[in-house]
Amino acid sequence: MYDKNTRILYMLERLLEKSEFSKEEIQEMFRIDSRTFERDIATLRTYFSHRMGSMGDQYIEYDYQKKKYYLKNPVNQPLDAKQVLVLIKLLLGTRSLAVEELDQMIDSLCTLLDMNDKKRIQNFISNERLHFTPLKHEQQLMDRIWDFSQLIDSSHKMIMEYKKANHTISTYTVAPVGLLFCDFYFYVVCYVTDREIPYPISFRVDRILSYQVLKETFKIPYAHRFESGDFRNKINMMYQGELIKFTFKFTGHSVEAVLDKFPISRVIEEGDGYCIIEAMAYEQGLLMWIFSQGDWIHLLSPQDLIEKAKARLNRMQRYYEPLEA
């Protein structure tokens, strides 16, 4: 029914699609005997042994337990089903992508799998994908993220229109130095070059209304270079302000969760039902987190931060005072 070339091309396509097939399956499909199948496999093995470039390290392997043939690359192993599932779960959990981009990513990841694993993954995620709720801005961000990454790499400045949380729009000339994801949103971290701001500012990528790349490049002094890993360890909720060292008494249930929240932290004292923690973070985001913990947190130092916390508590308390008759 089919000639030799058709059979070999079919098996080659299956192998390149990361699918597996058995000897019996091919024999039944093409109505060939065992010796013919072995000759076809030998032809394919010779083909891969003479390949150069991206396919040069691949070869046909036989799984004796499954009794199936597959293509193996020992140098550049593709993602397996477990890894693909974890990545898709992370994408769904972050809610950071618009629906169109999310589906493109899921489809691209699933193309790395054979048909059986692809169907299993789709079953695993079907309910979560059905009820997926994107962020309110619903913007597609991939192109923008790639553009900003290239600007960071080439050290080019840009002018951008930015919509703040209060809906006012400002224009900035910036030197982008970092790109981060935190708490649902992507941020481009920039030094603002047309204002007197000594530290880098985080701009939400979805709030950038427009941007124009400038021919002018920039050079950050070594002492002020941006290190994204160090920045992430100190930032909280992507709010910045002054970098401070602080201590607090924690009486909640999970000390581990608190230490994870502040990577630069350590327990300096433990007692009955409490521990005292020393940490470093940027002030503005830190204050927001402190008030989210209720009476589990007792701030101990520095005094300046304690006074700011007291002032904010007093303002909050006034919201709940009874109205005068």
Secondary structure, DSSP 8 states (H G I E B T S, - for coil): ---HHHHHHHHHHHHHTT--B-HHHHHHHHT--HHHHHHHHHHHHHHHHT--GGGTT-EEEEETTTTEEEEE-SSS----HHHHHHHHHHHHHH--S-HHHHHHHHHHHHTTS-HHHHHHHHHHHHHHHHT----TT----HHHHHHHHHHHHHTEEEEEEEE-TTS-EEEEEEEEEEEEEETTEEEEEEEETTTT--S-EEEEGGGEEEEEEEEEE----GGG---HHHHHHH-BTTB-S-EEEEEEEE-SS-HHHHHHH-SSEEEEEEETTEEEEEEEEEHHHHHHHHHHTGGGEEEEE-HHHHHHHHHHHHHHHHTTS----
